[in-house]
Amino acid sequence: MADPRTIAENLRTFSYAHETNIDFYGSIFGISSIQLKVTGTPISGTGSISGNLTGLYKGTLSYNDIEDLTNKKYQLILQRENGNLRIDFIVPPEQQARFIFYAPLEGNKLECTGIFQFN
């Protein structure tokens, strides 16, 4: 896995990283649901994106404050970066990632947005 301090080169640096699984469930309507689970913790959440992405992605969730991972809502920006899936969790209007998820990605095209809620 990538070093969490260098993943978000231009956005910010991160102090902590946890192995995390994100499962995408596509639908015929062009919206995919998301389920996130931080391995070895009770931290989880759900959301959706405007795009038809499916599959289980195992990667790293990098963050600075554990409080950002509980009972909060975020805007998602998904993108391909150097052959990897990168998800920025953003709180408008600051438009800076509070934390990011980074995992290997297969396929050609990926750019979409969504919303997410931690439990």
N, C-alpha and C positions, 0 to 999 in steps of 0.2 A: 504494500500500500504506500501511497505517497505520504510524504512528511506533511502534517497538518499546518506547519508554520510556513510552508512555501506554496500551498495549493492556491490560495487567493492572493497571488502576487500583488495585484494592484488594488485590492479591496481592503484587506486588513490581515493581521496575523491572528492565529488561533493558538490557545494554550493547551487544549485538550482534544483528544480524538478517541472515538469508540467505533468498534466494528458494528455495522448496522445493516439490516436487510430492508429493502424496499420492494414491495410486490405491486406491480401494475396490472390491472384488469381492464382490457379494452372492451369497447362496446360498438355496436353498429352505428351509433349516433356520433362517433368521433370524439367521445369523451371517455377518458380512462380514469378509473378510481385508483387510489393509492392507499396502501397500508404500510406503515413504517414501524419497525421494532428495533430498538437499540439492544444488542445482544448482552445478556447478563444483567439487565436492569428492568424495572417495571415501566420504563419510558416507551410510549407508543403513540401513534396518531393516525388520522385518516385525512384524505383530501381527494381532489380531482384535478385533472389537467385537460386542456383542449387539445387533444391529439390522441391517436390510437397507438399507444405504447403498451406492450404486454411483456410479462416475464418477471422473474425474481432477480434483483440486482444486489450483490453483496459488495459492500464498500465501506468507506470511512466517513463518519459524521464528525466534522471538526467544529469546535465551538469554544467560547470563553467563559460562559456562565451557565450553570446547570438550570438556573431559573428560566432561561430562554427556552428550555425544552419541556416546560410544564404549563398546561392550560393557556396556551397562546395561539393566536392565528397569524398566518404568514401568507404573503404572496409568493408564488414559486416562479422561478425562471429556470427552465431546463435547456441545456445546450450541450453540444458535442465539443469537447476540448481535447485535442491531441489523442483522439480515438477513445476517449472516456466520456461517461455520462457525468455531467456536473449539474447539481441542483443548488441554486442559491435561494435561501429562505430570507425574504426581505420584509421589513415593516415599512409600509408607506407612511409618511412621505420622505423618509430619510434616504431611501433607495440604495442603501448599503447592506450587504449581506450580514446578517447576525451570525449565521453559520452556514456551512455548505456540506453537501454529500457528494462523494466522488467515487466512481466505480467503473470498471471496464465496461465498454459498450460495444455491442455488435450491431451492424446495420449501417446504412448510409446517411440518412437524413434525420435530424432531430433538432427542433427548435420549437418550444411551446411554453405556455404559461399556465398557471393554475393557482389553487388555494389550498391551504393545509391547516389543520387544527390539531394541536397536541392535547392528549387527554389529561 
